């Protein structure tokens, strides 16, 4: 994903993280994975669309292509189903006859699909460098260290972990192993209600904004009930007393796309477009959510615009590919991106037509590429956490 808007120093050398995002370096421990090992067709190849169509037709029912809402239009056109990450993983599980699940999304999404699909099904990510910066903000080692801090503070037995779907399989497994559940942006309140029935405190991973917004906006807690655990500081930058007094222990993670929207963005769009309604995703900062007219998940945003009256005006705070697609689908409404600056999810956008063509043609030729496979133990505990979510009332 893109980083927050900051001044650019052209003399600064690229960091390992920057090189990772560009697909020029490999880090097997990173949620992003590594760069594509194959020989990609040229993006300028005029036959890419036809090649993708031919390979998909050759594979027939053996392949099932999933397209996340934030994907490029050139990729979405080949998706058998579209949706958010959890919906797509469930859709994949509902197609046991498909030998190959090609997930046009990011790494953690493909992991979830592998966890929920059968052992004989193979999940493929067209570009292994398509990851999620938010998911990378919580590693298994960091979360294990956090749990040690909570244990030393004498509160671990009172804490129930709740992890956002946008997390690695390792974090989902940690959650399952420690009695917690997974949530989506649609059911975060239900997940937190359940968690507070099990314990007195919640460790919310890895998106601080979704956790804070749900606790304060939807559950009536105060900002003082929430503390922010920073894995890069000793003891998370918190005292034992602060941890004991908190109800919500929020992990210091965020979505680099949704986190860029500011209160200035909201004020500016209201000034530019009189009568506009501001609709944002709950991954946005708390002050943005508080200033918005409506707040909801990706699916909520889509349904809200479908139901909106002709002539209505909307400023949408979510990923640009989706906003642009919604604007094109509703020419009778004025739909704009909340921020003036163009902001795609850069890692999601690594899944482009050349990568999709390469993956489909490889599979059609009998070559399994870029398989995403979660180990048995991790899958067992991650699936336990996901099943707890599915059992929520």
C-alpha positions as CSV (number, residue, x, y, z in Angstrom):
1,X,0.0,0.0,0.0
2,X,1.1,3.6,-0.3
3,X,2.6,5.4,2.6
4,X,1.2,8.5,4.3
5,X,1.8,11.8,2.5
6,X,5.2,13.1,3.6
7,X,7.8,15.4,2.0
8,X,10.0,13.5,-0.5
9,X,13.8,13.7,-0.1
10,X,15.3,12.7,-3.5
11,X,18.7,12.1,-2.0
12,X,17.6,9.4,0.4
13,X,18.6,5.9,-0.6
14,X,15.7,3.3,-1.0
15,X,15.1,1.4,2.2
16,X,14.7,-2.4,2.3
17,X,11.0,-1.8,2.8
18,X,10.8,0.5,-0.2
19,X,12.6,-2.1,-2.3
20,X,10.2,-4.8,-1.1
21,X,7.3,-2.7,-2.2
22,X,8.9,-2.3,-5.6
23,X,9.4,-6.0,-5.9
24,X,13.2,-5.7,-6.1
25,X,14.1,-7.5,-2.9
26,X,12.9,-10.7,-1.2
27,X,11.9,-11.3,2.4
28,X,10.3,-14.7,3.0
29,X,9.3,-13.6,6.5
30,X,7.4,-10.6,5.2
31,X,3.6,-10.9,4.5
32,X,4.4,-9.4,1.1
33,X,6.2,-12.5,-0.1
34,X,8.8,-12.2,-2.9
35,X,8.9,-11.0,-6.5
36,X,7.4,-13.0,-9.3
37,X,9.7,-15.8,-10.5
38,X,8.2,-16.0,-14.0
39,X,8.8,-14.3,-17.3
40,X,5.9,-11.9,-17.7
41,X,4.4,-10.9,-20.9
42,X,4.9,-7.3,-21.9
43,X,2.2,-4.9,-20.6
44,X,2.1,-3.5,-24.1
45,X,1.1,-6.8,-25.6
46,X,-2.1,-6.0,-27.5
47,X,-3.2,-9.7,-27.1
48,X,-3.2,-9.8,-23.3
49,X,-7.0,-9.7,-22.9
50,X,-7.4,-12.5,-25.5
51,X,-4.6,-14.5,-23.9
52,X,-6.2,-14.3,-20.5
53,X,-9.6,-15.3,-21.9
54,X,-8.1,-18.2,-23.9
55,X,-6.2,-19.6,-20.9
56,X,-9.2,-19.3,-18.6
57,X,-11.4,-21.1,-21.1
58,X,-8.9,-23.8,-21.5
59,X,-8.9,-24.4,-17.7
60,X,-12.6,-24.3,-17.6
61,X,-14.1,-25.4,-14.2
62,X,-10.7,-26.3,-12.9
63,X,-10.0,-22.6,-12.2
64,X,-12.0,-20.1,-10.1
65,X,-10.8,-16.5,-10.2
66,X,-11.5,-14.2,-7.3
67,X,-11.2,-10.4,-7.6
68,X,-11.0,-8.0,-4.7
69,X,-12.9,-4.8,-4.9
70,X,-9.7,-2.8,-4.9
71,X,-8.3,-4.5,-8.0
72,X,-7.7,-2.9,-11.4
73,X,-10.5,-3.0,-14.0
74,X,-8.3,-4.9,-16.4
75,X,-8.1,-7.7,-13.8
76,X,-11.7,-7.5,-12.4
77,X,-13.1,-8.3,-15.8
78,X,-11.8,-11.9,-15.5
79,X,-13.1,-12.5,-11.9
80,X,-15.8,-15.1,-11.5
81,X,-16.8,-13.3,-8.2
82,X,-15.8,-10.0,-6.6
83,X,-16.0,-9.0,-3.0
84,X,-14.0,-8.2,0.1
85,X,-11.4,-10.5,1.5
86,X,-13.5,-12.7,3.7
87,X,-16.4,-13.0,1.2
88,X,-14.0,-14.1,-1.5
89,X,-12.4,-16.7,0.8
90,X,-15.8,-18.1,1.6
91,X,-16.7,-18.1,-2.1
92,X,-13.6,-20.1,-2.8
93,X,-14.6,-22.7,-0.1
94,X,-18.0,-23.0,-1.7
95,X,-16.4,-24.2,-5.0
96,X,-14.7,-27.5,-4.0
97,X,-14.7,-28.7,-7.7
98,X,-12.2,-25.9,-8.6
99,X,-8.7,-27.3,-8.5
100,X,-7.1,-23.9,-8.8
101,X,-8.2,-20.7,-6.9
102,X,-6.5,-17.7,-8.5
103,X,-6.8,-14.9,-5.9
104,X,-6.5,-11.4,-7.3
105,X,-5.9,-9.7,-4.0
106,X,-3.0,-9.7,-1.6
107,X,-1.1,-12.3,0.4
108,X,-3.1,-12.5,3.6
109,X,-6.3,-13.0,1.5
110,X,-4.8,-15.9,-0.4
111,X,-3.8,-17.4,3.0
112,X,-7.3,-17.2,4.2
113,X,-8.6,-18.9,1.1
114,X,-6.1,-21.7,1.6
115,X,-7.2,-22.1,5.2
116,X,-10.9,-22.4,4.2
117,X,-10.6,-24.5,1.0
118,X,-10.0,-28.2,0.7
119,X,-6.6,-29.9,0.9
120,X,-6.8,-30.8,-2.8
121,X,-7.4,-27.2,-3.9
122,X,-4.4,-25.0,-4.7
123,X,-4.5,-21.2,-4.1
124,X,-2.5,-19.1,-6.5
125,X,-1.5,-15.4,-6.0
126,X,-0.5,-14.0,-9.5
127,X,2.3,-11.8,-7.9
128,X,3.8,-12.9,-4.6
129,X,4.9,-9.3,-4.0
130,X,1.3,-8.3,-3.6
131,X,1.0,-7.8,0.1
132,X,-0.5,-5.6,2.8
133,X,1.5,-3.1,4.7
134,X,-1.1,-3.2,7.6
135,X,-0.7,-7.0,7.9
136,X,3.1,-6.5,8.0
137,X,2.8,-4.2,11.0
138,X,2.2,-7.2,13.3
139,X,4.6,-10.1,13.1
140,X,4.3,-13.3,15.1
141,X,7.4,-12.5,17.1
142,X,6.1,-9.0,18.0
143,X,2.7,-10.3,19.1
144,X,4.3,-13.1,21.2
145,X,6.5,-10.4,22.9
146,X,3.3,-8.3,23.5
147,X,1.7,-11.3,25.2
148,X,4.7,-11.6,27.4
149,X,4.3,-7.9,28.4
150,X,0.6,-8.5,29.2
151,X,1.6,-11.5,31.3
152,X,4.2,-9.6,33.2
153,X,1.6,-6.9,33.9
154,X,-0.7,-9.6,35.3
155,X,-3.5,-9.1,32.9
156,X,-3.0,-11.7,30.1
157,X,-5.7,-14.0,31.5
158,X,-8.2,-11.1,31.3
159,X,-7.3,-10.3,27.7
160,X,-9.1,-11.7,24.6
161,X,-7.4,-11.1,21.2
162,X,-9.5,-9.9,18.4
163,X,-7.7,-9.8,15.0
164,X,-8.9,-8.0,11.9
165,X,-9.3,-10.2,8.8
166,X,-6.5,-8.1,7.3
167,X,-3.8,-10.0,9.2
168,X,-1.4,-12.8,8.4
169,X,-2.1,-16.4,9.0
170,X,0.4,-16.4,11.8
171,X,-1.6,-13.6,13.6
172,X,-4.9,-15.4,13.0
173,X,-3.3,-18.6,14.5
174,X,-2.1,-16.7,17.6
175,X,-5.6,-15.4,18.0
176,X,-7.1,-18.8,17.8
177,X,-4.6,-20.3,20.2
178,X,-5.3,-17.6,22.8
179,X,-9.1,-17.9,22.7
180,X,-9.8,-15.0,20.4
181,X,-11.7,-14.4,17.2
182,X,-11.3,-12.8,13.8
183,X,-13.5,-9.9,12.7
184,X,-14.2,-8.0,9.5
185,X,-15.1,-4.3,9.2
186,X,-18.7,-5.4,9.0
187,X,-18.9,-7.4,12.2
188,X,-16.2,-5.8,14.4
189,X,-18.8,-4.7,17.0
190,X,-20.3,-8.2,17.2
191,X,-16.8,-9.6,17.6
192,X,-15.9,-7.2,20.4
193,X,-19.3,-7.8,22.2
194,X,-18.4,-11.5,22.2
195,X,-14.8,-10.9,23.4
196,X,-16.0,-8.8,26.3
197,X,-18.3,-11.6,27.3
198,X,-15.2,-13.8,27.5
199,X,-12.8,-11.4,29.2
200,X,-12.3,-7.9,30.6
201,X,-10.0,-6.5,28.0
202,X,-9.3,-6.9,24.2
203,X,-6.0,-6.9,22.4
204,X,-7.1,-5.6,18.9
205,X,-4.8,-6.5,16.0
206,X,-3.5,-5.0,13.7
207,X,-5.5,-1.9,12.8
208,X,-5.8,0.6,15.6
209,X,-8.3,2.7,13.7
210,X,-10.9,0.0,13.2
211,X,-10.5,-1.0,16.9
212,X,-10.8,2.5,18.2
213,X,-13.7,3.5,16.0
214,X,-15.7,0.4,16.9
215,X,-15.0,0.8,20.6
216,X,-15.8,4.5,20.8
217,X,-18.3,5.1,18.0
218,X,-20.3,1.8,18.2
219,X,-19.8,0.7,21.8
220,X,-19.8,3.9,23.7
221,X,-16.4,3.6,25.2
222,X,-14.2,6.7,25.7
223,X,-10.9,7.4,24.0
224,X,-9.3,7.0,27.5
225,X,-10.5,3.4,27.5
226,X,-8.1,2.8,24.7
227,X,-4.3,2.6,24.8
228,X,-1.9,2.2,21.8
229,X,0.7,-0.6,22.0
230,X,3.8,0.2,19.9
231,X,5.8,-2.9,19.1
232,X,8.8,-0.9,18.4
233,X,9.1,0.5,22.0
234,X,10.0,-1.3,25.2
235,X,6.8,-2.7,26.8
236,X,4.9,-1.3,23.9
237,X,5.5,2.2,25.2
238,X,3.0,1.6,28.0
239,X,3.3,1.2,31.7
240,X,1.8,-1.8,33.6
241,X,-0.7,0.6,35.1
242,X,-1.8,1.9,31.7
243,X,-2.3,-1.6,30.5
244,X,-4.3,-2.6,33.6
245,X,-6.6,0.5,33.3
246,X,-7.3,0.0,29.6
247,X,-10.3,-1.9,28.1
248,X,-9.0,-1.8,24.5
249,X,-5.3,-2.4,23.8
250,X,-4.9,-1.3,20.3
251,X,-2.0,-2.4,18.1
252,X,0.0,0.3,16.4
253,X,-1.0,-0.6,12.8
254,X,-3.0,1.1,10.1
255,X,-4.0,1.0,6.5
256,X,-1.8,3.3,4.5
257,X,-4.6,4.1,2.1
258,X,-7.4,4.8,4.6
259,X,-5.0,6.3,7.0
260,X,-4.1,9.1,4.6
261,X,-7.6,10.8,4.8
262,X,-7.6,13.7,7.1
263,X,-10.1,16.1,8.7
264,X,-8.8,18.7,6.1
265,X,-9.9,16.3,3.4
266,X,-13.4,16.3,4.8
267,X,-13.6,20.1,5.3
268,X,-12.2,20.7,1.8
269,X,-14.7,18.5,0.0
270,X,-17.6,20.0,1.9
271,X,-16.4,23.5,0.8
272,X,-15.9,22.4,-2.8
273,X,-19.2,20.4,-3.2
274,X,-22.1,21.9,-1.3
275,X,-24.5,19.2,-0.1
276,X,-22.0,16.4,-0.4
277,X,-22.4,13.4,1.9
278,X,-19.1,12.0,3.2
279,X,-18.9,8.2,3.4
280,X,-15.8,6.6,4.8
281,X,-14.4,3.2,5.7
282,X,-13.9,2.5,9.5
283,X,-10.2,2.0,8.8
284,X,-10.0,5.8,8.6
285,X,-8.7,7.9,11.5
286,X,-11.1,8.5,14.4
287,X,-11.4,12.3,13.7
288,X,-12.3,11.5,10.0
289,X,-14.9,8.9,11.0
290,X,-16.4,11.4,13.6
291,X,-16.7,14.1,10.9
292,X,-18.2,11.8,8.2
293,X,-22.0,11.5,7.5
294,X,-21.8,7.7,7.1
295,X,-19.2,5.0,8.0
296,X,-19.2,1.5,6.8
297,X,-17.3,-1.5,5.2
298,X,-16.6,-1.9,1.6
299,X,-19.8,-3.8,1.0
300,X,-21.7,-1.1,3.0
301,X,-20.3,1.6,0.8
302,X,-21.3,-0.3,-2.4
303,X,-24.8,-0.9,-1.2
304,X,-25.2,2.7,0.1
305,X,-24.3,4.1,-3.3
306,X,-26.6,1.6,-5.1
307,X,-29.5,2.8,-3.0
308,X,-28.7,6.5,-3.1
309,X,-31.1,8.8,-5.0
310,X,-30.2,10.2,-8.4
311,X,-28.5,13.6,-8.2
312,X,-27.0,12.9,-4.7
313,X,-23.4,13.9,-4.1
314,X,-20.9,11.6,-2.4
315,X,-17.3,11.9,-1.3
316,X,-15.9,8.4,-0.6
317,X,-13.0,7.6,1.7
318,X,-11.7,4.3,0.5
319,X,-9.4,2.9,-2.2
320,X,-9.5,4.8,-5.5
321,X,-10.0,1.8,-7.9
322,X,-13.3,1.1,-6.1
323,X,-14.4,4.7,-6.0
324,X,-13.7,5.2,-9.7
325,X,-15.6,2.0,-10.5
326,X,-18.6,3.1,-8.4
327,X,-18.6,6.5,-10.1
328,X,-18.6,4.9,-13.5
329,X,-21.5,2.6,-12.4
330,X,-23.6,5.5,-11.2
331,X,-23.4,8.3,-13.7
332,X,-26.6,9.8,-12.3
333,X,-24.8,10.6,-9.0
334,X,-21.8,12.7,-8.3
335,X,-19.2,10.4,-6.7
336,X,-15.7,11.7,-5.9
337,X,-12.6,10.5,-4.0
338,X,-12.4,12.1,-0.6
339,X,-8.8,13.2,-1.0
340,X,-7.5,15.5,-3.8
341,X,-4.4,13.3,-4.2
342,X,-4.7,10.1,-6.2
343,X,-4.1,7.1,-3.9
344,X,-4.3,3.5,-5.1
345,X,-3.4,0.5,-2.9
346,X,0.0,0.0,-4.6
347,X,0.6,-3.6,-3.5
348,X,-2.9,-4.6,-4.5
349,X,-2.2,-3.0,-7.9
350,X,0.7,-5.4,-8.4
351,X,-1.8,-7.9,-9.6
352,X,-2.0,-6.6,-13.2
353,X,-3.0,-8.2,-16.5
354,X,0.5,-9.4,-17.3
355,X,0.7,-11.3,-14.0
356,X,-2.8,-12.7,-14.4
357,X,-2.0,-13.9,-17.9
358,X,1.3,-15.5,-16.8
359,X,-0.5,-17.3,-13.9
360,X,-3.4,-18.5,-16.0
361,X,-1.2,-19.6,-18.9
362,X,1.1,-21.4,-16.6
363,X,-1.8,-23.3,-15.0
364,X,-3.2,-24.1,-18.4
365,X,0.1,-25.7,-19.3
366,X,0.1,-27.8,-16.2
367,X,2.7,-25.7,-14.3
368,X,1.6,-24.8,-10.7
369,X,3.0,-21.3,-9.9
370,X,2.9,-19.0,-6.9
371,X,1.0,-21.4,-4.7
372,X,0.1,-20.0,-1.2
373,X,0.1,-22.8,1.3
374,X,-0.3,-22.4,5.1
375,X,1.3,-25.0,7.3
376,X,-0.9,-27.5,9.2
377,X,-0.4,-26.1,12.7
378,X,-0.9,-22.5,11.7
379,X,-4.0,-23.5,9.6
380,X,-5.5,-25.4,12.5
381,X,-5.4,-22.5,15.0
382,X,-6.2,-19.8,12.3
383,X,-9.2,-21.8,11.3
384,X,-10.3,-22.1,14.9
385,X,-10.3,-18.3,15.2
386,X,-12.2,-17.9,11.9
387,X,-14.8,-20.5,13.0
388,X,-15.4,-18.5,16.2
389,X,-16.2,-15.5,14.0
390,X,-18.6,-17.6,11.9
391,X,-20.3,-18.7,15.0
392,X,-20.9,-15.1,16.2
393,X,-24.6,-14.3,16.8
